Amino acid sequence: MMPRTLACFGLALVVLVAALVLPSRPPAPLDQRLLLDLDGVREVEVRGDGGVAIAMGGKLTPAIEWSPDTGEVRQAREGDRLVLELPAQASPYIRLQLPASVQSLVVPGARIDAGEGVAQLDIRTTGDLVWNGDAVRLAIHDARPRGEDGEGAHPPAAPPAAAAAATLPDDCLGACGQIVGIESGRIGELVVHLRANGLRINQPSQVGEARLHLGPDAWVSLGPLRDLANLHIQHDEVVAADAPTTEPEE
């Protein structure tokens, strides 16, 4: 129990920031709405200091919504890439609706709910990330600049068997400072590159295969798991910020 207690205590500050970055509901009506032309767009990058709520897939109309006291959102098209520039936010809540045809996201932190049709999605995040929903292949990469990822401040990741046994309480996702949380959904292949802090997978039995690349100060917490056959954990001395999220063929 002591390592678990120390981990939660040592990471409490991170989750305080996450609560500000990833609000669960808008504090004010989202009266500002901008329709997005995503024809031919494969990557969407969101630039700003706060996190965003993202809904993907299904029959959603591509759009970004925000409260009127936030300011203006700017957009720029760069080939098959759309860049959304967020203003200095008086209100931290931004909601983004994207089709399943978007295959890559760059975000400052996000809470993502995926609907139907999400096949392959690569996410690079510089903040906390929470995922809910199905995907054929999901890759998440820790893109925080060095010095902002908490390296050297947290307990090292446990080996696969210990990580499966030493699961944390469900509410620890909101109290222990994980920066990546896979809350629900069926995922055929999950790839995560994480230099520091933690990864929580609530329902690992819903993941077909998981490949986790963890830095020396990263750790993983798992919900109930039948076996470890499809869980692959690699402990890397350094996980580079620009490392590719794709896996080499074996």
Secondary structure, 3 states (H helix, E strand, C coil): CHHHHHHHHHCHHHHHHHHHHCCCCCCCCCCEEEECCCCCCCEEEEECCCCEEEEECCCCCCEEEECCCCCCCEEEEECCEEEEECCCCCCCCEEEEECCCCCEEEECCEEEEECCCCCEEEEEECCCEEEEECEEEEEEEECCCCCCCCCCCCCCCCCHHHHHHCCCCHHHHHCCCEEEEEEECCEEEEEEEEEEEEEEECCHHHEEEEEEEEEEEEEEEECCCCCCCCEEEEECCCCCCCCCCCCCCC
